[in-house]
Amino acid sequence: MTRKKVLFLIGSPNQTTQMHRVAELLGDEFDAYYSQLYYDGWQRRFYEFLLWANLLKGTIVTGHIKEKADRYLAAHGLPNDFEARVYGNAYDLIVCCSDIIVPWNLLATTKSVFVQEGMTDPLNLWARLVKRFTRYPILTISTALNGMNNCCDVYCVASEGYAEHFRRVGVDAGKLVVTGIPNFDDVEQLRRNAFPHRGYVLVATTDMRETYRPDNRKRFIREAVRIAAGRPLFFKFHPNENMARATAEVQRWAPAGTRIYTEGNTEEMIANCAELITQYSTVAFVGLALGIPVHSYFDLADLKRKLPWQNHGTSARRIADVCRRYAGFAGSGPAFLKQYRPEDFAGTAAGVPTAAAAVPQAQTARS
């Protein structure tokens, strides 16, 4: 039997590891290849202009974040078919971590599945203007308008709350299925970790300035100091931040003895903290799922509605099941989801529970 070829589009470390986890679960009948996000077709020149003008500096498609993804592929021996130009493959399926930057020409002739990465950025005034007056969600320089292009056949999302969010952004309701998302679907297991500290207030920052958004860091640090109220204060910077600048700011405006981390496992740090302070960060979901007091620039009630489904770490298997079955389906994405039965999900292997509990959510997401 001819093995099907699948192209996984990657970006940030989180997107890259999620895609790799899904690919590993597809089975022997599939060959997985990987590429950084890219444009082709009529939008490519616009994309190249943004790169030339340095307007995408600090985003996942360039610089050290892109280099991290490339190093990950090399370290794990994964074939890097950058822009689908290296191997000359004809792909049977594309799995996207974003629909803001996509190979339009390839999507026009190839089946596609979208996998939600994590939290989407806020639909602020600029994002709403971009949505209303342009066809270029990339102009937000954020994830706020993921879904606006509605260009993938099937959208695998984190929760029923996010299914509603993607409907409002522009995804057809018939394309949505709630699967949960890898890396954020088994938060409870983070309590078992080797991070040596306990009982501190953790501040997890966001790369707002690096992505052209305003950030009054002095006010933010001073508010964190107020919330900590004398308790030990730890700062963990976003990996995309200017570390020298961020470190100098904490040293200037936070109390002596404040710990600073420029690398390390943020989720494990959250599991051991007494209180979490964030800006715009997916890690707020980790704190909420663990029942830790959370402060965020997002509305917490909205975050609780969107909290990723905690399905004991089965999201990657569920997404792989969707990809496997859709790759062999003759019709459209909505037609596939109408007949797709999540309760038949083969998740009993390796002690993984069945998907019976997913049925009400998945059916509602497609209503």
C-alpha positions in Angstrom: 0.0 0.0 0.0 1.3 3.5 -0.9 2.2 5.5 2.2 0.4 8.9 2.4 2.6 12.0 2.7 1.7 14.6 5.3 3.3 18.1 5.6 3.3 19.6 9.1 3.7 23.3 9.2 5.6 24.4 12.3 6.7 27.7 14.0 7.3 28.3 17.7 8.7 25.6 20.0 5.2 24.9 21.3 3.8 24.5 17.8 6.7 22.4 16.7 6.5 19.9 19.6 2.7 19.6 19.2 3.0 18.8 15.5 5.7 16.2 16.2 3.6 14.5 18.8 0.7 14.3 16.4 2.9 13.0 13.6 4.3 10.2 15.8 0.8 8.9 16.3 -0.3 8.8 12.7 0.9 5.2 12.1 3.1 3.4 9.6 0.9 4.3 6.6 2.0 7.9 6.7 5.3 9.7 6.0 5.6 13.0 7.9 7.6 16.0 6.6 7.9 19.4 8.2 8.3 23.0 7.1 8.3 26.4 8.7 5.2 28.5 8.0 5.3 30.1 4.6 3.3 31.8 1.9 3.1 30.9 -1.7 1.0 32.1 -4.6 -0.3 35.6 -5.0 0.4 36.6 -1.4 4.0 35.6 -1.4 5.3 39.0 -2.6 3.4 40.7 0.2 4.9 38.3 2.7 8.4 38.9 1.3 7.9 42.7 1.6 7.0 42.3 5.3 10.1 40.3 5.8 12.2 42.8 3.9 10.8 45.7 5.9 11.7 43.8 9.1 8.1 44.0 10.2 8.0 40.4 11.2 11.1 40.7 13.4 10.5 38.9 16.7 7.8 36.6 15.2 7.9 32.8 14.8 8.8 33.0 11.0 12.2 34.6 11.4 15.2 35.0 13.8 16.0 32.8 16.7 12.5 31.3 17.1 12.7 29.9 13.5 16.3 28.7 14.3 15.0 26.8 17.4 12.5 25.0 15.3 15.1 24.1 12.6 17.4 22.8 15.3 14.6 20.7 16.8 14.0 19.1 13.4 17.7 18.4 13.0 18.1 17.0 16.5 15.2 14.6 16.1 16.1 13.6 12.5 12.9 15.0 11.1 12.8 15.8 7.3 12.7 19.5 6.8 10.9 20.1 3.5 11.1 23.9 3.7 8.4 25.6 1.7 7.7 22.1 0.2 10.6 22.7 -2.2 13.2 20.2 -1.0 11.8 16.8 -1.6 9.4 17.4 -4.5 6.6 15.6 -2.7 2.9 15.6 -3.7 1.2 15.8 -0.3 -2.0 14.0 0.7 -2.6 16.2 3.8 -1.3 19.5 5.3 -1.5 20.0 9.1 -1.4 23.7 9.9 -0.5 25.3 13.2 -1.9 28.7 11.9 -4.1 29.8 9.1 -2.7 33.3 9.1 0.3 32.3 7.1 -0.5 29.4 4.8 0.7 28.0 1.4 -2.5 29.0 -0.5 -1.6 27.2 -3.7 -1.0 24.0 -1.9 -4.2 24.3 0.2 -6.3 24.8 -2.9 -5.5 21.2 -4.0 -4.6 19.4 -0.8 -6.7 18.4 2.3 -5.9 20.3 5.4 -6.3 20.1 9.2 -5.8 23.1 11.5 -4.5 22.4 15.0 -4.9 25.2 17.6 -1.6 26.0 19.2 -2.8 27.6 22.5 -4.3 30.9 23.6 -5.1 33.4 20.8 -4.2 37.1 21.2 -7.0 39.5 22.1 -9.3 40.9 19.5 -8.3 44.5 20.2 -9.2 47.5 18.1 -6.4 47.0 15.6 -7.3 43.4 15.1 -11.0 44.4 14.5 -9.9 47.0 12.0 -7.7 44.5 10.1 -10.5 42.0 10.0 -13.1 44.6 8.8 -11.0 46.4 6.1 -8.3 43.9 4.9 -7.8 40.3 3.8 -4.4 40.1 5.7 -4.7 38.9 9.3 -0.9 38.8 9.3 -1.0 42.6 9.7 -2.0 42.1 13.4 1.5 40.6 14.0 -0.3 38.3 16.4 -2.5 35.3 16.6 -5.7 37.4 17.2 -7.2 36.5 13.8 -6.3 32.9 13.6 -9.4 31.4 11.9 -10.2 34.5 9.9 -9.1 33.0 6.6 -11.3 29.9 7.1 -9.0 28.2 4.6 -8.5 24.8 6.3 -10.9 21.9 5.9 -11.1 20.9 9.6 -10.3 22.9 12.7 -9.2 21.0 15.8 -9.7 23.3 18.8 -9.0 23.3 22.5 -12.5 23.6 24.0 -16.2 24.4 23.3 -15.4 28.0 24.4 -12.7 28.2 21.7 -15.0 26.6 19.2 -17.4 29.6 19.8 -14.4 32.0 19.5 -13.3 30.6 16.2 -16.9 30.8 14.9 -16.9 34.5 15.7 -13.6 35.1 14.0 -14.7 33.5 10.8 -14.5 29.7 10.8 -17.5 27.8 9.4 -19.2 26.0 12.3 -19.2 22.8 10.3 -15.4 22.7 10.2 -14.9 22.7 14.0 -14.3 19.7 16.2 -13.2 19.9 19.9 -10.2 17.6 20.4 -8.2 19.4 23.1 -4.7 20.5 22.3 -1.4 18.8 23.1 0.8 20.4 25.7 -2.2 21.8 27.6 -4.5 18.8 28.1 -3.0 17.1 31.2 -2.0 20.0 33.4 -2.4 18.0 36.6 0.7 15.9 35.9 2.8 19.0 36.1 2.6 18.8 39.9 5.2 16.0 39.7 8.3 17.9 38.8 11.9 18.6 39.8 11.7 22.4 40.2 13.2 22.9 43.7 11.2 25.9 44.9 7.7 26.2 46.4 5.4 29.0 47.6 6.6 31.9 45.5 4.7 34.4 43.3 5.6 33.8 39.7 5.5 36.4 37.0 5.3 35.0 33.4 5.9 37.9 30.9 4.9 38.3 27.3 6.9 39.4 24.3 4.6 42.4 23.7 7.3 44.9 22.7 9.0 42.4 20.4 5.7 42.1 18.5 5.0 45.8 18.3 2.5 46.1 21.2 2.7 48.6 24.0 3.9 47.3 27.4 4.4 49.6 30.4 6.9 47.2 32.0 7.7 49.5 34.9 4.0 49.6 36.0 3.6 45.9 35.4 6.6 45.0 37.7 5.4 47.4 40.4 2.0 45.8 40.3 3.6 42.4 40.6 5.5 43.6 43.7 2.3 44.9 45.2 0.5 41.5 44.6 3.5 39.6 46.0 3.2 41.6 49.3 6.6 40.5 50.5 6.4 36.9 49.4 9.3 35.5 47.2 9.0 36.9 43.7 10.2 34.9 40.6 10.2 36.3 37.0 10.2 33.9 34.0 10.6 35.8 30.7 9.0 34.9 27.4 11.7 33.2 25.2 11.2 35.8 22.5 12.0 38.7 24.8 15.1 40.9 24.8 16.6 39.2 27.9 19.1 41.9 28.8 16.5 44.7 28.8 13.9 42.6 30.7 16.5 41.6 33.3 17.7 45.2 33.8 14.1 46.3 34.4 13.4 43.7 37.0 16.7 44.5 38.8 15.7 48.2 38.8 12.1 48.0 39.9 11.7 44.7 41.8 13.0 44.1 45.3 16.5 42.7 45.9 16.5 38.9 45.9 13.9 38.6 43.1 14.8 35.6 41.1 15.0 35.9 37.3 14.7 33.0 34.8 15.5 33.4 31.1 14.9 29.7 30.4 13.4 26.7 32.0 10.0 24.9 32.1 7.5 27.6 32.8 4.6 25.2 33.3 6.5 23.4 36.1 7.3 26.7 37.7 3.6 27.5 37.7 2.7 24.2 39.3 4.9 25.0 42.3 3.9 28.7 42.7 1.4 30.2 45.2 0.1 32.8 42.7 0.6 33.5 39.0 0.8 36.9 37.3 0.7 37.0 33.5 0.2 39.5 30.7 -1.1 37.8 27.5 0.1 34.3 27.9 -1.2 30.8 27.3 0.3 29.7 30.6 -2.5 31.4 32.3 -4.5 28.3 31.4 -2.0 26.2 33.4 -2.6 28.2 36.5 -6.4 28.2 36.1 -6.5 24.4 35.5 -4.4 23.8 38.7 -6.6 26.1 40.8 -3.9 28.6 41.4 -4.9 32.3 41.8 -4.1 34.0 38.4 -3.8 37.6 37.3 -3.9 38.3 33.6 -4.5 41.1 31.1 -7.2 38.8 29.7 -10.7 38.6 31.2 -10.4 35.6 33.6 -14.1 34.7 33.1 -13.5 34.4 29.4 -10.4 32.4 29.9 -12.3 29.9 32.2 -14.9 29.5 29.4 -12.1 28.7 26.9 -10.0 26.5 29.2 -8.5 23.7 27.2 -10.2 20.3 27.7 -8.3 18.3 30.3 -8.5 14.8 28.7 -5.6 13.1 30.4 -3.1 13.8 27.6 -5.1 12.3 24.7 -5.4 15.3 22.5 -2.5 14.3 20.2 -4.1 10.9 19.6 -7.5 12.5 18.9 -6.0 14.9 16.4 -4.0 12.1 14.8 -7.2 10.1 14.5 -8.9 13.0 12.7 -6.0 13.4 10.4 -5.8 9.7 9.6 -9.5 9.3 8.9 -9.8 12.6 6.9 -6.8 11.7 4.8 -8.8 8.7 3.6 -12.1 10.4 3.2 -13.4 11.3 -0.2 -15.5 14.4 0.7 -15.1 17.9 2.3 -14.1 18.7 5.8 -17.7 19.5 6.9 -19.0 16.3 5.3 -16.3 14.3 7.1 -17.2 15.8 10.5 -20.9 15.0 9.9 -20.1 11.3 9.8 -17.0 11.3 12.1 -17.7 9.5 15.3 -15.3 10.6 18.1 -16.7 7.8 20.3 -14.9 5.3 17.9 -11.6 7.0 18.6 -9.0 4.3 19.1 -7.6 5.7 22.2 -7.5 2.6 24.4 -3.9 1.8 23.5 -1.2 2.3 26.1 -3.8 2.9 28.8 -5.4 6.0 27.1 -9.1 6.3 28.0 -11.8 6.2 25.3 -13.3 9.3 23.8 -16.9 8.7 25.0 -16.8 11.8 27.1 -15.8 13.9 24.1 -19.0 13.3 22.2 -21.2 16.0 23.7 -18.5 18.7 23.2 -17.6 17.6 19.7 -21.2 17.4 18.5 -22.0 20.9 20.0 -18.9 22.3 18.3 -20.2 21.2 14.9 -23.8 22.5 15.5 
